[in-house]
Amino acid sequence: MEILKLNGEGPSPRKLSSLNYIDGLHVLVVYGGRYDDNSRNQTFNDIYLLDLINLTWFSVKVYDGIIKARYEHCAVVSGNKIIVFGGMDDEMYIASDLYIITVGKSELIYK
C-alpha cells in the first residue's frame, strides 16, 4: 500500500460529511460534517477540494451567501454543480434546505 503525499491544507478531522467526485475537474469535494458527538458548535459548513491531478487541497469560498453548517446531509454532483439537501445542525434537523453550489476552474488556482 502506498501513502500519498498531499499538498495544501486539507479539512479538519470530521465525520458524517459528504464526499463527491467532479469528473470534469478531477476533484474530490468534502462538505460539512461534524467533529464529534460530544461537542456543541462543532458542525462545519466548509467546502474543500482535493485536486487529484496535483494532489493538492483547496479551501473553497462560497460567494452567494452562507450555507448553514450541517452533517448527515445528502449531496450529489451533476456536471460541476454540488446539490446539497437537508441534514442536521447543532440543534435539530434542517427542514428542506436545498443548495446548488457551482464549482469552476477558478477554484483550482494555486497560490
C-alpha positions in Angstrom: 0.0 0.0 0.0 1.3 3.4 -0.9 0.5 6.5 1.2 0.2 9.6 -1.0 1.8 12.9 0.0 -0.8 15.6 -0.3 -0.1 19.4 -0.7 -2.0 22.2 0.9 -4.1 22.2 4.0 -7.0 19.8 4.0 -10.1 19.7 6.1 -10.0 19.1 9.8 -11.0 15.7 11.1 -14.7 15.1 10.8 -17.5 12.6 10.4 -20.9 12.5 8.8 -19.7 14.8 5.9 -20.2 14.2 2.2 -17.5 13.2 -0.3 -18.2 13.6 -4.0 -16.2 13.5 -7.3 -16.5 16.1 -10.0 -15.3 14.3 -13.2 -14.7 17.3 -15.4 -12.4 19.0 -12.8 -10.9 15.8 -11.4 -11.5 16.8 -7.9 -13.0 15.3 -4.7 -15.3 17.6 -2.8 -15.6 17.3 1.0 -18.5 19.3 2.5 -19.8 19.8 6.1 -19.8 17.1 8.8 -19.1 17.4 12.5 -16.1 16.9 14.8 -17.7 14.5 17.3 -20.9 13.8 19.2 -19.8 15.3 22.5 -19.2 18.9 21.4 -21.8 21.5 20.5 -21.0 24.0 17.8 -18.6 21.6 16.1 -20.6 21.3 12.9 -18.9 22.5 9.7 -20.1 24.4 6.6 -16.8 24.5 4.8 -16.0 23.0 1.4 -12.6 21.5 0.5 -11.5 20.3 -2.9 -8.7 17.7 -3.5 -7.2 18.2 -6.9 -6.5 14.6 -7.9 -4.1 15.6 -10.7 -1.7 17.6 -8.5 -2.7 16.0 -5.1 -3.4 19.5 -3.6 -6.1 20.6 -1.2 -8.0 23.8 -1.6 -10.5 25.5 0.7 -13.4 27.0 -1.3 -15.1 30.3 -0.5 -18.9 30.4 -1.2 -19.8 33.8 -2.7 -23.6 33.7 -3.0 -24.5 33.6 0.7 -23.8 31.4 3.7 -24.7 27.8 3.8 -25.9 26.6 7.2 -23.5 24.3 8.8 -24.8 20.7 8.6 -24.0 17.0 8.9 -25.8 13.8 7.8 -27.0 15.6 4.7 -27.3 14.3 1.1 -25.0 15.6 -1.6 -24.8 14.7 -5.3 -22.8 16.1 -8.2 -24.3 17.0 -11.6 -21.7 18.3 -14.0 -19.8 20.9 -12.0 -22.7 21.5 -9.5 -22.9 20.1 -6.0 -26.5 19.7 -4.8 -26.9 19.6 -1.0 -30.1 18.6 0.7 -31.3 18.5 4.3 -29.2 17.2 7.2 -28.9 18.3 10.8 -27.2 21.2 12.5 -26.2 21.5 16.2 -29.8 21.8 17.3 -32.2 19.9 15.0 -33.0 18.5 11.6 -32.7 21.1 8.8 -36.0 21.1 7.1 -36.0 21.0 3.3 -33.0 23.2 2.7 -31.6 22.7 -0.8 -28.4 24.3 -2.1 -26.8 24.2 -5.5 -23.1 25.1 -5.5 -21.3 25.6 -8.8 -17.6 24.8 -8.8 -15.5 26.2 -11.6 -11.8 26.1 -12.7 -11.1 29.4 -10.9 -11.3 27.5 -7.6 -8.3 25.5 -8.7 -5.8 28.4 -8.9 -2.7 27.6 -7.0 -1.4 30.2 -4.5 
